[in-house]
Amino acid sequence: MRMGATQQMDMVEQSPRLLFSRRSAARALDISVRMVDYAIASGLLETRRVNSRILIPSESLAKFAAADRVIPKTPEHHQECA
């Protein structure tokens, strides 16, 4: 028996989300996208690349949310005046 389009959509909506975009991860963690970028740069969040997209696995988000850590801000590149 073949499933209809509505049944397939219901199954997709019920399945757990495996990967999050940076924006979706920020929403899920209730932090800014910039803070997600800092967490990625400092190695606190793992990422996967799919073509040009940077995606964050749900397990990495769960670990990050469970940890009590400070997200270090990476220093911006400053040009020294001579």
MARBAKOL-190984 format. One record per atom (N, C-alpha, C): residue number from 1; x, y, z; chain. Coordinates in steps of 0.001 Angstrom, whole numbers, plus 500000, padded with zeros to 6 digits. Example, Ala and Ser with C-alpha at 12.3 -4.5 7.8 and 13.67 -1.06 7.14 Angstrom:
// residues 2
seq u v w mol
1 513190 494310 507800 A;
1 512300 495500 507800 A;
1 513200 496700 507800 A;
2 512850 497750 507080 A;
2 513670 498940 507140 A;
2 512900 500030 507870 A;
//
This chain:
// residues 82
seq u v w mol
1 500839 498831 500000 A;
1 500000 500000 500000 A;
1 500893 501245 500000 A;
2 500582 502156 499147 A;
2 501389 503367 498991 A;
2 500820 504503 499836 A;
3 501737 505270 500461 A;
3 501311 506387 501299 A;
3 500998 507606 500442 A;
4 500026 508377 500886 A;
4 499704 509619 500212 A;
4 500666 510716 500642 A;
5 500595 511831 499952 A;
5 501493 512953 500238 A;
5 501303 513474 501665 A;
6 500068 513494 502140 A;
6 499815 513986 503505 A;
6 500418 513052 504538 A;
7 500310 511748 504317 A;
7 500892 510794 505263 A;
7 502412 510902 505272 A;
8 503009 511099 504102 A;
8 504462 511259 504035 A;
8 504902 512521 504767 A;
9 504170 513610 504608 A;
9 504504 514854 505302 A;
9 504373 514683 506810 A;
10 503354 513952 507260 A;
10 503182 513700 508690 A;
10 504362 512921 509244 A;
11 504853 511937 508488 A;
11 505999 511145 508940 A;
11 507253 512005 509023 A;
12 507446 512905 508053 A;
12 508618 513779 508046 A;
12 508555 514720 509244 A;
13 507373 515271 509533 A;
13 507228 516194 510651 A;
13 507426 515497 511990 A;
14 507125 514201 512081 A;
14 507260 513464 513331 A;
14 508674 512961 513552 A;
15 509465 512826 512498 A;
15 510829 512329 512654 A;
15 511707 513419 513265 A;
16 512657 513017 514110 A;
16 513503 514029 514752 A;
16 514402 514725 513738 A;
17 514652 515981 513984 A;
17 515507 516761 513092 A;
17 516956 516388 513369 A;
18 517712 516101 512331 A;
18 519086 515643 512486 A;
18 520107 516762 512346 A;
19 519858 517695 511446 A;
19 520806 518782 511176 A;
19 520099 520126 511228 A;
20 520808 521131 511747 A;
20 520265 522479 511870 A;
20 521163 523462 511140 A;
21 520550 524441 510491 A;
21 521329 525543 509933 A;
21 521819 526403 511093 A;
22 522721 527314 510830 A;
22 523219 528194 511888 A;
22 522075 529010 512483 A;
23 521187 529488 511633 A;
23 520045 530284 512106 A;
23 519084 529437 512937 A;
24 518785 528225 512477 A;
24 517895 527339 513232 A;
24 518517 526928 514561 A;
25 519824 526705 514550 A;
25 520524 526349 515793 A;
25 520454 527507 516782 A;
26 520622 528728 516290 A;
26 520539 529905 517158 A;
26 519153 530015 517780 A;
27 518128 529785 516972 A;
27 516760 529826 517500 A;
27 516547 528742 518544 A;
28 517027 527532 518254 A;
28 516841 526412 519180 A;
28 517552 526659 520510 A;
29 518708 527316 520467 A;
29 519489 527576 521678 A;
29 519142 528918 522330 A;
30 518327 529714 521651 A;
30 517951 531050 522120 A;
30 519170 531951 522285 A;
31 520059 531895 521281 A;
31 521228 532772 521228 A;
31 521300 533363 519828 A;
32 522202 534280 519609 A;
32 522329 534915 518289 A;
32 523119 534016 517334 A;
33 522972 534285 516050 A;
33 523736 533552 515033 A;
33 525225 533833 515223 A;
34 525564 535051 515629 A;
34 526962 535387 515882 A;
34 527536 534512 516998 A;
35 526760 534277 518049 A;
35 527231 533418 519143 A;
35 527396 531966 518664 A;
36 526527 531523 517771 A;
36 526685 530193 517164 A;
36 527993 530146 516387 A;
37 528279 531204 515636 A;
37 529534 531271 514882 A;
37 530746 531216 515813 A;
38 530683 531949 516936 A;
38 531774 531905 517922 A;
38 531939 530493 518473 A;
39 530820 529827 518781 A;
39 530870 528464 519325 A;
39 531463 527491 518308 A;
40 531149 527682 517039 A;
40 531716 526838 515979 A;
40 533214 527089 515874 A;
41 533606 528366 515853 A;
41 535022 528728 515703 A;
41 535861 528210 516869 A;
42 535281 528177 518065 A;
42 536035 527722 519233 A;
42 535953 526215 519438 A;
43 535212 525518 518566 A;
43 535133 524066 518651 A;
43 534079 523546 519612 A;
44 533227 524418 520141 A;
44 532183 523980 521062 A;
44 530992 523358 520338 A;
45 530813 523696 519079 A;
45 529763 523096 518240 A;
45 530413 522428 517035 A;
46 530029 521191 516791 A;
46 530518 520471 515608 A;
46 529681 520893 514406 A;
47 530265 520784 513232 A;
47 529528 521122 512012 A;
47 529720 520048 510958 A;
48 528822 520034 510018 A;
48 528910 519197 508824 A;
48 528716 520123 507636 A;
49 529460 519886 506588 A;
49 529297 520667 505361 A;
49 528524 519841 504344 A;
50 527479 520432 503811 A;
50 526727 519837 502712 A;
50 526758 520881 501609 A;
51 527581 520604 500608 A;
51 527877 521590 499568 A;
51 528403 522851 500237 A;
52 527737 523968 500078 A;
52 528231 525206 500688 A;
52 527569 525504 502033 A;
53 526640 524656 502449 A;
53 525914 524901 503702 A;
53 526668 524351 504902 A;
54 526639 525093 505988 A;
54 527202 524647 507253 A;
54 526029 524206 508115 A;
55 526032 522936 508505 A;
55 524940 522382 509299 A;
55 525478 521842 510619 A;
56 524665 521915 511650 A;
56 525059 521497 512991 A;
56 524208 520298 513388 A;
57 524847 519168 513729 A;
57 524090 517978 514146 A;
57 523332 518225 515453 A;
58 522170 517609 515583 A;
58 521355 517794 516781 A;
58 522081 517321 518041 A;
59 522925 516277 517929 A;
59 523663 515788 519099 A;
59 524619 516873 519616 A;
60 525229 517605 518690 A;
60 526143 518670 519068 A;
60 525395 519788 519791 A;
61 524190 520110 519322 A;
61 523375 521124 519992 A;
61 522995 520674 521397 A;
62 522644 519398 521547 A;
62 522263 518870 522859 A;
62 523436 518923 523833 A;
63 524635 518532 523369 A;
63 525828 518598 524221 A;
63 526128 520034 524629 A;
64 526028 520927 523665 A;
64 526305 522334 523927 A;
64 525323 522898 524949 A;
65 524040 522579 524787 A;
65 523012 523087 525696 A;
65 523180 522529 527105 A;
66 523688 521317 527228 A;
66 523850 520681 528535 A;
66 525091 521171 529275 A;
67 526040 521742 528563 A;
67 527307 522173 529168 A;
67 527191 523593 529707 A;
68 527879 523837 530799 A;
68 527972 525194 531352 A;
68 529309 525770 530933 A;
69 529310 526439 529799 A;
69 530553 527000 529271 A;
69 530340 528419 528820 A;
70 531421 529137 528801 A;
70 531417 530491 528249 A;
70 531880 530385 526811 A;
71 531182 531066 525922 A;
71 531564 531050 524511 A;
71 532613 532136 524302 A;
72 533856 531739 523999 A;
72 534877 532769 523780 A;
72 534639 533484 522460 A;
73 534729 534779 522505 A;
73 534589 535566 521279 A;
73 535944 535595 520604 A;
74 535960 535254 519335 A;
74 537219 535271 518604 A;
74 537574 536710 518291 A;
75 538819 537092 518496 A;
75 539203 538485 518239 A;
75 539116 538803 516763 A;
76 538623 539981 516489 A;
76 538591 540442 515103 A;
76 539996 540850 514701 A;
77 540240 540849 513431 A;
77 541552 541235 512922 A;
77 541673 542758 512962 A;
78 542566 543229 513800 A;
78 542803 544668 513911 A;
78 544086 545018 513177 A;
79 544014 546094 512435 A;
79 545217 546568 511775 A;
79 545930 547519 512719 A;
80 547212 547293 512895 A;
80 547988 548158 513775 A;
80 548407 549407 513010 A;
81 548289 550515 513674 A;
81 548721 551778 513065 A;
81 550206 551970 513340 A;
82 550958 552303 512335 A;
82 552401 552491 512511 A;
82 552741 553941 512677 A;
//
